[in-house]
Amino acid sequence: GTLSEAQSKATHRKAARGLPTNTISRARQHIRSHELFTATARTKSQHGQQKHSKNTMDDRTPRPYASSDEDFEMVPDANGTSNTKDTLTLTAAAELSHVAPACARATMACNITAAASEGKRRPDVDVVVVMDRSGSMEAERKLELCKETTELLIEQLRPSDRFGLVSFDHRVKTNTALVSASSDVARAVKSLRPGGTTNLSGGLFAGLGLLSAAPAAERIRAVLLLTDGLANAGITEEQPLIAATKSLLDGTSTGLYTFGYGSDHNASLLQSIAGAAGDGKGSYYFIETAEKVVGAFADCLGGLLSVAAQNVVVEVKASAGRIARVRREGATRVDDRTWTVPLGDVFEEEQRDVLVEVELLGSASVEVSFALRYVDAANGRVSHATATASVAVDAAKAQTAVPDNHVTEQRARLDTADALLSARECADRRDIAGARRVLESQKAKIAALKVAAVTGSLVERLAHDLAVVLEGLANEDAYRARGRQWMTSKMMGHQMQRCMEDSDSDEEETMPRLMGSVGRARNVYRNTSKKSSKAAMMRGMSARRPSAPQPTSATPTSFPPPAPAPRQGLFSSLFRKSQAPLEDQDLEE
């Protein structure tokens, strides 16, 4: 538990900024310094000499951007054969191939697409659930449903996976250390009982400590934090809590997923906690009703069980001009022409897009190169790919240049995420009308894209989400009840290009509409594993409650939320205990 000299200096620097040094020190006693599953630790596994070949806008394929398969080579396996399909495919394009001399900036972008698993064996996973068991979790029997959902999650793990459980009220209890999912861990889940206040920071740090205390080689690792209220014990202020969380996550491969239950939790705090792990390493889920618990947990688990690549990083270089901005969370400037973009984990079938705005500064042309590096989760090897895109200044050709539809869609995605953030800031100042103006303006821009024949499923989803959030801004009561939470979850989902909600796919006929006046729209970020995970957990739920009828979609949503009432449908009998509670021993942290 002794800090190294470098760690001690870092802790002193944090203390000078007013951070909770004693909390960081206590938590760091649980964190080992070499947990990170990094590419640098695998340099002996590196393979593939890269060829560099310019991609042209004329190379039109079904992929989002011009193909760059020629830029990616796999070294043959030991048996002399090479992989037939790359785990990640990198392509690149300019929004416009030619611009007018008066144009000061141009936008280039790269797309990373993960392949489906095709029967590959997934890596083992370590999952630690950190469960709020404060007194408020007894209302509407929320804790009982969360316990049963956690049991269903455990059933989806295999014996080589590991599961840990931490619960918290004003005290922190390690209900089970990180052990094989084949052990009788469900017994510890059943034993949870509601208690006092909410020491969210203590529970979170203990959950991170469980992972750090166990070997981590080549495993997918995640903490799932669920709460229904505000932190009112331990560290309660957002800035020091996030700083301490980032300190504990530094040098680890741990993902962090937060679940806010009901209307009383701090959505911004839970989003920031999940974001502390970095792009591609966390999500914030808004669990509006009891019926959403299973879907939210299943969506998260489906992602963890389908990690295709880890430690994904893109290096961006411009041949001329200056890179003015890289529109991706966590992008870091190296110099005027070089940026690095960490993307964390990428799930199977997911996509990542990085938009780069370049100031031309009088250059006749600019080429932007994208160099991708990642660890293949299936075999632990470090892999590489490269792609390029270019723009030229030509007044005549600029008149006939056609914008790349995919780049246009991605700009709309990022603009929508920015609009959601701006609207939330307005609404937090009680300027509901201002928030609505921001979103109505963005909604009109999305509608204009449809008129311009940019009508992909992403554009449909953006229009859908803006309509949903606008209904959550009907008045201040609506915003406090669910509008802010919707806004936060959808903003983070579009920023990260990841599904962060229960299934609301139009592929499920029995799924109710999100809102009475807003139709269904497919979540374009939701992969096959997430869908399968929910189906499996719902089957498990049905097997536990075979006599329960299926939920209907006839119940409309209204604001503010109705008073608690006896539950009907699928979840009406979830709260009957299957056995008498076990006696726990408190393991206070």
MOSULMO-V860989 format. One record per helix or strand. SS is the DSSP state (helix for helix, strand for strand). FROM is the first residue (numbers start at 1). TO is the last residue. If there is no record, write none. Layout:
ss | from | to
SS | FROM | TO
SS | FROM | TO
This chain:
ss | from | to
helix | 5 | 16
helix | 21 | 28
helix | 40 | 45
strand | 66 | 66
helix | 69 | 71
strand | 88 | 94
strand | 98 | 99
strand | 105 | 114
strand | 125 | 132
helix | 135 | 155
strand | 162 | 168
strand | 172 | 180
helix | 186 | 190
helix | 200 | 212
strand | 220 | 227
helix | 238 | 249
strand | 255 | 261
helix | 267 | 275
strand | 282 | 287
helix | 290 | 304
strand | 307 | 318
strand | 322 | 327
strand | 332 | 335
strand | 338 | 347
strand | 351 | 359
strand | 365 | 376
strand | 382 | 393
helix | 395 | 398
helix | 405 | 428
helix | 432 | 451
helix | 457 | 471
helix | 476 | 496
strand | 515 | 515
strand | 518 | 518
helix | 528 | 544
helix | 569 | 571
